[in-house]
Amino acid sequence: MKKLVVLRRTSQLAFFILFIYAVIYPFSSYFSSLFFSAINPNLTVFISISEKIFLPRLTVSLVMILLTLVLGRFFCGWICPMGTFLDSASIIRKKNKNLSDNRVGKLRYMKFFVLGAVFISSLTGGNMVWFFDPLVNMSRFVLFFRNKVTDISGIAITGILFLLIYVSAFFIPRLWCRVLCPLGAIYAFFSKFSLLKRKVSACANCDICKIKCRMGAIKDNADYIKGECVLCMDCVYDCPERITKFTLKK
């Protein structure tokens, strides 16, 4: 039984349901939408810079960064509702095509340029973060249909954006996460220094893990791009020899 995969999918589903609930009932005493804002350093940091204030939620974002330094980019693979939304495309896809990083290559660095643009915008008092943050866009998508907004242009823009993001996941899984997401860029940067590391012993070079990696994080020599790994744990079970594992550095 794929215990780690089942655990990851359970976590994804739980946080996705909590996110939808928090968006629809933002002021509920049971669960507040501020939780997802707090674990989103892309929002807390750049809003603080733009508005020149200190948000108490920054402390929670710092905790998330510290956890990333230990576990890696777990937020993107286990918590992010946008990531869960895009992963559903893999369930609909009939066959697992070659998802090698060669299909994206250096385009994955674009998300750091997007992050830089958001940072520069915040320094000048701008609000680009509201356009590129995945949780904000996901919230708008949910609210447009929940509130039955009559603004046709707003619905069209939101609908087209999500349609493009979702359709792209059929051709290249998590293309948004790999190439454009500024929140993913933040977690990708800090995860490069994480203590949790993927190890492969006596690899037979069958390339199965590389072919099936949803983030294109695995290289030809079975090594991987640490900042791109979202800890989906598929490679642990896809490996026919069961020689792939994740361990903490001593």
C-alpha positions as CSV (number, residue, x, y, z in Angstrom):
1,M,0.0,0.0,0.0
2,K,1.3,3.5,-0.9
3,K,1.0,4.8,2.6
4,L,2.8,8.1,2.0
5,V,0.9,8.8,-1.2
6,V,-2.4,8.1,0.6
7,L,-1.4,10.4,3.4
8,R,-0.4,13.1,1.0
9,R,-3.7,12.9,-0.9
10,T,-5.7,12.9,2.4
11,S,-3.8,16.1,3.4
12,Q,-4.5,17.7,0.0
13,L,-8.2,16.9,0.1
14,A,-8.5,18.1,3.7
15,F,-6.8,21.4,3.1
16,F,-8.7,21.9,-0.2
17,I,-12.1,21.5,1.6
18,L,-10.9,23.8,4.4
19,F,-9.9,26.4,1.8
20,I,-13.2,26.3,0.1
21,Y,-15.0,26.6,3.4
22,A,-12.7,29.5,4.5
23,V,-13.4,31.4,1.2
24,I,-17.2,30.9,1.4
25,Y,-17.4,31.6,5.1
26,P,-14.4,34.0,5.8
27,F,-15.6,35.2,9.2
28,S,-16.6,31.9,10.6
29,S,-15.5,31.3,14.2
30,Y,-14.8,27.7,13.3
31,F,-12.1,28.4,10.6
32,S,-10.9,31.7,9.3
33,S,-9.5,32.5,5.9
34,L,-6.7,34.3,7.7
35,F,-5.1,30.9,8.2
36,F,-4.3,30.5,4.5
37,S,-3.2,34.1,4.4
38,A,-0.8,33.5,7.3
39,I,0.9,30.5,5.7
40,N,1.3,32.4,2.5
41,P,4.5,34.5,2.7
42,N,3.9,35.8,-0.8
43,L,0.9,37.7,0.6
44,T,2.1,38.6,4.1
45,V,5.6,39.8,3.1
46,F,4.7,41.9,0.1
47,I,1.5,43.4,1.6
48,S,3.6,44.4,4.6
49,I,6.2,46.0,2.3
50,S,3.6,47.7,0.0
51,E,1.5,49.1,2.9
52,K,4.5,49.7,5.2
53,I,3.0,47.9,8.1
54,F,3.8,44.8,10.2
55,L,1.2,42.1,9.9
56,P,1.1,39.7,12.9
57,R,0.6,36.9,10.4
58,L,4.2,37.4,9.3
59,T,5.2,35.2,12.3
60,V,3.2,32.3,11.0
61,S,4.8,32.8,7.5
62,L,8.2,32.7,9.2
63,V,7.3,29.3,10.8
64,M,6.3,28.0,7.3
65,I,9.7,29.1,6.0
66,L,11.4,27.3,8.9
67,L,9.4,24.2,8.2
68,T,10.5,24.4,4.6
69,L,14.1,24.5,5.6
70,V,13.5,21.2,7.3
71,L,11.0,19.4,5.1
72,G,11.4,21.1,1.7
73,R,8.6,22.3,-0.6
74,F,5.9,20.4,1.2
75,F,3.4,23.2,1.1
76,C,3.1,22.9,-2.7
77,G,2.6,19.1,-2.6
78,W,0.6,18.6,0.6
79,I,-1.4,21.9,1.3
80,C,-1.7,24.2,-1.7
81,P,-5.3,24.1,-3.0
82,M,-4.2,25.3,-6.4
83,G,-1.7,22.4,-6.6
84,T,-4.5,20.0,-5.6
85,F,-6.8,21.5,-8.3
86,L,-4.1,21.0,-10.9
87,D,-3.3,17.4,-9.7
88,S,-6.9,16.5,-10.5
89,A,-6.0,16.8,-14.2
90,S,-3.7,13.8,-13.8
91,I,-6.7,11.7,-12.7
92,I,-8.6,12.6,-15.8
93,R,-5.6,12.0,-18.1
94,K,-5.8,8.5,-19.6
95,K,-2.1,7.9,-19.8
96,N,1.0,9.1,-18.1
97,K,3.1,10.8,-20.8
98,N,6.8,11.6,-20.5
99,L,6.8,14.5,-18.1
100,S,10.5,15.0,-18.1
101,D,11.9,18.4,-17.1
102,N,13.3,18.7,-20.6
103,R,9.8,19.8,-21.6
104,V,10.1,22.9,-19.4
105,G,13.9,23.2,-19.0
106,K,15.0,26.7,-17.9
107,L,11.5,28.1,-18.1
108,R,11.2,27.0,-14.5
109,Y,13.3,30.0,-13.6
110,M,10.6,32.4,-14.8
111,K,8.8,32.1,-11.5
112,F,11.7,33.8,-9.8
113,F,11.4,36.7,-12.3
114,V,7.7,36.9,-11.5
115,L,8.6,36.9,-7.8
116,G,11.1,39.7,-8.4
117,A,8.5,41.7,-10.3
118,V,6.0,41.3,-7.4
119,F,8.8,42.4,-5.0
120,I,9.6,45.6,-7.0
121,S,5.9,46.4,-7.3
122,S,5.5,46.2,-3.5
123,L,8.4,48.5,-3.0
124,T,6.6,51.2,-5.1
125,G,3.3,50.6,-3.3
126,G,1.9,48.4,-6.1
127,N,-0.3,45.4,-5.8
128,M,0.9,42.9,-8.3
129,V,0.8,40.2,-5.6
130,W,-3.0,40.3,-5.9
131,F,-2.8,39.2,-9.5
132,F,-0.2,36.5,-9.3
133,D,-0.8,34.8,-5.9
134,P,-2.3,31.4,-6.4
135,L,-4.5,31.4,-3.3
136,V,-6.0,34.8,-4.2
137,N,-6.8,33.7,-7.7
138,M,-8.3,30.5,-6.4
139,S,-10.4,32.5,-4.0
140,R,-11.7,34.8,-6.7
141,F,-12.6,31.7,-8.8
142,V,-14.7,30.3,-6.0
143,L,-16.4,33.6,-5.0
144,F,-17.4,34.4,-8.6
145,F,-19.6,31.4,-8.7
146,R,-20.7,31.4,-5.1
147,N,-21.9,35.0,-5.2
148,K,-23.4,34.7,-8.7
149,V,-21.6,37.9,-9.7
150,T,-23.2,39.6,-12.7
151,D,-19.9,41.2,-13.8
152,I,-19.6,39.2,-17.1
153,S,-16.1,40.6,-17.9
154,G,-14.8,39.6,-14.4
155,I,-16.2,36.1,-14.7
156,A,-14.7,35.8,-18.2
157,I,-11.2,36.9,-17.1
158,T,-11.3,34.6,-14.1
159,G,-12.8,31.7,-16.1
160,I,-10.3,32.0,-19.0
161,L,-7.3,32.2,-16.6
162,F,-8.3,29.1,-14.7
163,L,-9.2,27.3,-18.0
164,L,-5.7,28.0,-19.3
165,I,-4.0,27.0,-16.1
166,Y,-6.0,23.8,-15.9
167,V,-5.8,22.8,-19.5
168,S,-2.0,23.4,-19.4
169,A,-1.8,20.7,-16.7
170,F,-3.1,18.1,-19.2
171,F,0.0,18.6,-21.4
172,I,2.6,19.5,-18.7
173,P,1.5,18.7,-15.1
174,R,1.6,21.6,-12.8
175,L,3.0,24.0,-15.4
176,W,1.8,26.9,-13.3
177,C,3.7,25.6,-10.3
178,R,6.8,24.9,-12.3
179,V,7.0,28.1,-14.3
180,L,4.9,31.0,-13.0
181,C,3.9,30.7,-9.3
182,P,5.7,33.3,-7.1
183,L,4.6,31.5,-3.9
184,G,6.1,28.4,-5.4
185,A,9.3,30.4,-6.1
186,I,9.6,31.4,-2.4
187,Y,9.2,27.8,-1.2
188,A,11.4,26.5,-4.0
189,F,14.3,28.8,-3.0
190,F,14.2,27.9,0.7
191,S,13.7,24.2,0.0
192,K,17.1,24.1,-1.7
193,F,18.6,24.2,1.8
194,S,16.2,21.7,3.4
195,L,17.3,18.9,5.6
196,L,15.0,16.3,4.0
197,K,16.7,14.8,1.0
198,R,15.8,12.2,-1.7
199,K,18.2,9.3,-1.9
200,V,18.5,6.6,-4.5
201,S,20.8,3.6,-4.1
202,A,22.1,1.3,-6.9
203,C,19.8,2.9,-9.5
204,A,19.1,0.7,-12.6
205,N,18.5,3.8,-14.7
206,C,15.0,2.7,-15.9
207,D,13.9,6.4,-15.8
208,I,10.4,5.5,-14.6
209,C,10.6,8.0,-11.7
210,K,11.9,10.7,-14.1
211,I,9.1,10.0,-16.7
212,K,6.3,10.1,-14.1
213,C,7.6,13.1,-12.0
214,R,4.8,15.7,-12.0
215,M,7.3,18.5,-11.4
216,G,10.0,17.3,-13.8
217,A,12.4,17.4,-10.9
218,I,14.3,14.2,-11.5
219,K,17.4,14.2,-13.7
220,D,18.9,11.6,-16.0
221,N,21.2,10.3,-13.3
222,A,18.4,9.8,-10.9
223,D,19.5,12.9,-9.0
224,Y,16.8,15.6,-8.6
225,I,16.3,19.4,-8.5
226,K,15.7,19.9,-4.8
227,G,13.8,23.1,-5.2
228,E,11.3,21.6,-7.7
229,C,10.4,18.5,-5.6
230,V,7.0,18.9,-3.9
231,L,7.4,15.7,-2.0
232,C,4.5,13.9,-3.7
233,M,6.3,10.6,-2.8
234,D,5.2,9.0,-6.1
235,C,8.8,8.2,-7.0
236,V,9.2,6.1,-3.8
237,Y,6.5,3.7,-5.1
238,D,7.1,4.1,-8.8
239,C,10.6,2.7,-8.4
240,P,10.4,-1.0,-9.4
241,E,13.4,-1.8,-7.1
242,R,12.0,0.2,-4.2
243,I,15.4,1.9,-3.7
244,T,14.2,5.5,-3.5
245,K,13.6,7.1,-0.1
246,F,13.6,10.4,1.7
247,T,15.7,10.9,4.8
248,L,16.7,13.8,7.0
249,K,20.3,14.9,7.0
250,K,22.2,14.2,10.2
